[in-house]
Amino acid sequence: MDMTRADTHNDLNRKAALASISVAMLLVGLKVWAVLSTGSTAMLGSLADTALDLVASLATLLGVWIASQPDDHNHRFGHGKAEALAAMFQVVLISISAIGLAFRAVGQFLGQAQVAEAESGVIVSTIALAATFALLAYQRHVIRQTGSLAISTDNVHYKSDLFLNLAVIAALVIDTYIGIKGADAVFAFGIALWLGWGAWGASQEAIEQLMDHEWPLEKRERFLEVVAQHPELKGLHDLRTRTSGNRDFVQFHVWVDGRMTVTEAHRVMDEIEDKLTAEFPGVEILIHPDPEGLVDEDMMGAENLLSPGPDGTSPAILAQGSPTTGAPAA
């Protein structure tokens, strides 16, 4: 990724994190007042979630700042996984909040405590809805531009805030104005379940990055389609892909005519890399050329992912995971 584009992405990520912090600070102050006014457990759950949003947004800011640092001698692949670590920190906080809220909701339900008054809680939750809508719109804009995992995770639990605030309003109205005791506790328990489910979903992409999960199948197939366009390529194997923050990495072996000189083989590698960079901006590519038919790998690494096309020379993509051997087609 060129420095200008990287700097733009990093700046957008930082602004999105700062916007999250600003909204969270505003809502924490309002919800503290609402909890003291209403005595609502559902509102307390909303306050706990917003307080954790604030801590998580601070972690997001730190994560995107570290991820934006340039490569150094100790981190030759960059610092992109700091975003995944920030996302996992958020997941832990959300999970703790969900468990604590669930226990409190059960205790309130068994005690049949009722909300003191609802008006202030409804007002605060309505303000929270408006502020959250505005933040989500800005976050979506940033995610489309940068693909940041940390901002995406932040966006996930702010989406849950929309439902959370609606649930708080419903709990307060039903408990206070309709007079159904226990409604506040039931909604609070539902909020806890929602937070837990959101934490589970948000953890999956972060875990995949930390575990160097392969690209999605569609993206790998598109990658192979671009590689297969080069007429002097005889095959491809040992394809390995991963994502770290907003950076993609890929490495693979290709077969070329064994009679090529080093200079000619280098030209082919450069041409392949240029095509891939045009289609996948910012991807970091490592290509290893092999004479046609040579395979030093075992099992999946030995599988040829390209086969000769109809003209006998231009390769075509084999189905991913097809039972091929490492040898080129005759």
C-alpha positions in Angstrom: 0.0 0.0 0.0 1.4 3.4 -1.0 2.2 5.8 1.9 -0.4 8.4 0.8 -3.2 5.9 0.8 -2.0 4.3 4.1 -1.8 7.7 5.8 -5.3 8.6 4.6 -6.7 5.3 6.0 -4.8 5.7 9.3 -6.2 9.2 9.7 -9.8 8.1 9.0 -9.4 5.3 11.5 -8.2 7.6 14.2 -11.0 10.1 13.5 -13.6 7.3 13.8 -12.1 6.1 17.1 -12.2 9.7 18.5 -15.8 10.1 17.3 -16.7 6.9 19.3 -14.9 8.2 22.4 -16.8 11.5 22.2 -20.2 9.9 21.8 -19.5 7.4 24.6 -18.4 10.1 27.0 -21.6 12.1 26.3 -23.8 9.1 26.8 -22.1 7.9 30.0 -22.8 11.2 31.7 -26.4 11.2 30.6 -27.0 7.6 31.6 -25.4 8.0 35.1 -28.1 10.7 35.7 -30.8 8.5 34.3 -29.8 5.5 36.5 -29.9 7.7 39.6 -33.3 9.0 38.6 -35.0 5.8 37.5 -33.4 3.0 39.5 -33.9 0.9 36.4 -31.7 -2.3 36.0 -32.2 -2.1 32.2 -30.9 1.5 32.2 -28.0 0.3 34.5 -27.3 -2.3 31.8 -27.3 0.4 29.2 -24.9 2.5 31.3 -22.6 -0.5 31.8 -22.6 -1.1 28.1 -21.8 2.5 27.3 -19.1 2.7 29.9 -17.5 -0.4 28.3 -18.0 1.3 24.9 -15.9 4.1 26.2 -13.1 1.8 27.4 -13.3 -0.2 24.2 -13.2 2.9 22.0 -10.0 4.0 23.9 -8.6 0.5 23.2 -9.6 0.9 19.5 -7.8 4.3 19.3 -4.7 2.7 20.7 -5.1 -0.3 18.4 -5.4 1.7 15.2 -2.6 4.0 16.3 -0.2 1.0 16.8 -1.4 -0.6 13.6 -0.6 2.6 11.7 3.1 2.4 12.7 5.5 1.6 9.9 7.3 -1.7 9.6 10.4 -1.9 11.8 13.3 -4.4 12.3 11.2 -6.4 14.8 7.9 -6.2 12.9 8.7 -6.8 9.3 5.0 -7.6 8.5 3.9 -4.4 10.2 1.7 -3.9 13.3 -1.7 -4.7 11.8 -2.6 -7.4 14.3 -2.9 -4.6 17.0 -6.3 -4.1 15.6 -7.3 -7.7 16.2 -5.9 -7.5 19.7 -8.0 -4.3 20.3 -11.0 -6.1 19.0 -10.5 -9.1 21.3 -10.1 -6.7 24.3 -13.5 -5.2 23.4 -15.0 -8.7 23.2 -13.7 -9.5 26.7 -15.2 -6.3 28.1 -18.6 -6.9 26.5 -18.7 -10.5 27.8 -18.0 -9.4 31.4 -20.7 -6.7 31.1 -23.2 -9.3 29.8 -22.6 -11.7 32.6 -22.8 -9.1 35.3 -26.0 -7.6 33.9 -27.6 -11.1 33.6 -27.0 -11.8 37.3 -28.4 -8.4 38.4 -31.5 -8.9 36.2 -32.2 -12.3 37.8 -31.8 -10.8 41.2 -34.2 -7.9 40.4 -36.8 -10.2 38.9 -36.8 -12.5 41.9 -37.1 -9.4 44.2 -39.9 -7.9 42.0 -38.4 -4.4 42.4 -40.2 -1.7 40.3 -38.7 1.3 38.4 -39.1 4.6 40.3 -39.9 6.7 37.3 -39.4 6.4 33.6 -39.4 9.9 32.0 -35.7 10.7 32.4 -34.7 7.3 31.2 -36.8 7.5 28.0 -35.4 11.0 27.2 -31.8 9.8 27.7 -32.4 6.6 25.6 -33.9 8.7 22.8 -30.8 11.0 22.8 -28.6 7.9 22.8 -30.4 6.5 19.8 -29.9 9.7 17.8 -26.2 10.0 18.7 -25.6 6.3 17.9 -27.3 6.6 14.5 -24.9 9.4 13.6 -21.9 7.6 14.8 -22.8 4.4 13.0 -23.2 6.3 9.7 -19.7 7.8 10.1 -18.2 4.5 11.1 -19.7 2.8 8.0 -18.1 5.5 5.8 -14.7 4.8 7.4 -15.0 1.0 7.2 -15.8 1.2 3.5 -12.6 3.3 3.0 -10.2 1.4 5.3 -11.6 -2.0 6.1 -10.4 -1.6 9.7 -11.2 -4.6 11.9 -11.0 -2.5 15.1 -13.5 0.0 13.8 -15.7 -2.8 12.4 -15.8 -4.4 15.9 -16.6 -1.0 17.4 -19.4 -0.7 14.9 -20.8 -4.1 15.8 -21.4 -3.2 19.5 -22.6 0.3 18.7 -25.2 -1.4 16.4 -26.3 -3.5 19.4 -26.7 -0.2 21.3 -29.6 0.7 19.0 -31.5 -2.3 20.1 -30.4 -1.9 23.7 -31.7 1.7 23.9 -35.0 0.6 22.3 -35.2 -2.2 24.9 -34.6 0.2 27.7 -37.4 2.5 26.5 -39.8 -0.5 26.2 -38.8 -1.8 29.7 -39.4 1.6 31.3 -42.7 2.2 29.6 -44.1 -1.3 30.4 -42.8 -1.4 34.0 -43.9 2.2 34.9 -46.9 3.1 32.7 -48.4 -0.3 32.1 -47.5 -1.5 35.6 -46.2 -5.0 34.7 -43.7 -5.8 37.4 -40.5 -7.6 36.3 -40.6 -6.2 32.8 -37.5 -4.1 33.5 -35.6 -7.2 34.7 -36.7 -9.3 31.8 -35.6 -6.7 29.3 -32.3 -6.3 31.1 -31.7 -10.1 30.9 -32.5 -10.0 27.2 -30.0 -7.1 26.8 -27.4 -9.3 28.5 -28.1 -12.2 26.0 -27.8 -9.7 23.1 -24.5 -8.4 24.4 -23.2 -12.0 24.8 -24.2 -12.9 21.2 -22.6 -9.7 19.9 -19.4 -10.5 21.7 -19.3 -14.0 20.2 -19.9 -12.7 16.7 -17.3 -9.9 17.0 -14.7 -12.3 18.2 -14.7 -14.5 15.1 -13.0 -12.2 12.6 -10.4 -11.1 15.2 -9.6 -14.7 16.0 -9.3 -15.5 12.2 -6.7 -12.7 11.8 -4.7 -13.7 14.9 -4.7 -17.3 13.6 -3.7 -16.2 10.1 -6.9 -17.6 8.5 -6.9 -17.9 4.7 -8.7 -15.4 2.6 -12.4 -16.1 1.8 -12.8 -18.6 -1.1 -14.2 -16.0 -3.4 -11.3 -13.7 -2.9 -8.8 -16.5 -3.5 -10.5 -17.6 -6.7 -10.4 -14.0 -8.0 -6.8 -13.9 -7.1 -6.1 -17.1 -9.1 -8.1 -15.7 -12.0 -5.8 -12.8 -12.3 -2.6 -14.9 -12.0 -4.0 -17.4 -14.6 -4.1 -14.6 -17.3 -0.3 -14.7 -17.8 0.5 -16.9 -20.9 3.9 -18.0 -19.7 2.6 -19.4 -16.4 2.5 -23.3 -16.3 1.0 -23.9 -12.9 0.7 -22.6 -9.3 1.0 -24.3 -6.0 1.6 -23.7 -2.2 -0.7 -20.6 -2.2 -0.8 -19.0 1.2 -2.8 -16.0 2.1 -3.6 -14.0 5.3 -4.8 -10.6 6.5 -3.3 -8.4 9.2 -5.2 -5.3 10.0 -6.0 -3.6 6.7 -3.0 -5.3 4.9 -3.2 -8.5 2.8 -0.2 -10.9 2.4 0.1 -13.7 -0.1 2.9 -16.0 -1.2 2.9 -18.9 -3.7 5.1 -21.0 -6.1 4.7 -20.8 -9.9 5.9 -23.1 -12.6 7.7 -21.6 -15.6 9.6 -23.0 -18.5 12.8 -24.5 -16.9 14.8 -23.3 -19.9 14.2 -19.6 -19.0 17.1 -17.5 -17.8 16.9 -15.9 -14.4 16.3 -12.5 -16.1 13.4 -13.9 -18.1 11.8 -15.6 -15.1 12.2 -12.4 -13.1 10.3 -10.5 -15.9 7.4 -13.0 -15.7 7.3 -12.6 -11.9 7.2 -8.8 -12.2 4.4 -8.9 -14.8 2.3 -11.2 -12.6 2.9 -9.0 -9.6 1.9 -5.8 -11.6 -1.4 -7.4 -12.6 -2.1 -8.5 -9.0 -1.3 -5.2 -7.5 -3.6 -3.4 -10.0 -6.5 -5.8 -9.0 -5.6 -6.0 -5.3 -4.2 -2.6 -4.2 -1.9 -2.8 -1.2 -1.4 -6.6 -1.2 2.2 -7.7 -0.4 3.3 -10.5 -2.7 6.0 -13.1 -2.5 6.5 -15.3 -5.5 8.8 -18.3 -5.8 9.5 -19.5 -9.4 10.0 -23.3 -10.0 10.9 -25.1 -13.2 7.8 -26.7 -14.6 6.8 -29.9 -12.7 9.1 -29.3 -9.7 7.3 -29.7 -6.4 9.1 -29.6 -3.0 6.0 -29.4 -0.9 3.7 -32.1 0.5 -0.1 -32.5 0.8 -1.9 -29.2 0.2 1.2 -27.3 -0.8 1.8 -29.7 -3.7 -1.6 -29.2 -5.2 -1.5 -27.5 -8.6 -4.3 -24.9 -8.5 -4.0 -24.1 -12.3 -4.4 -26.5 -15.3 -3.6 -25.9 -19.0 -6.4 -24.0 -20.8 -8.1 -24.9 -24.1 -5.1 -23.6 -26.1 -2.8 -25.9 -24.2 -0.7 -23.0 -22.9 -2.8 -20.5 -21.0 -3.6 -21.9 -17.5 -7.1 -22.1 -16.1 -8.3 -22.3 -12.5 -9.0 -25.7 -11.0 -11.8 -25.9 -8.4 -10.5 -25.1 -5.0 -9.8 -28.3 -3.0 -10.1 -30.5 -6.1 -8.2 -33.8 -5.8 -5.2 -33.0 -7.9 -1.7 -34.2 -7.7 1.3 -31.9 -7.8 2.2 -32.9 -11.4 1.2 -30.8 -14.3 -1.4 -32.0 -16.7 -0.2 -33.8 -19.7 
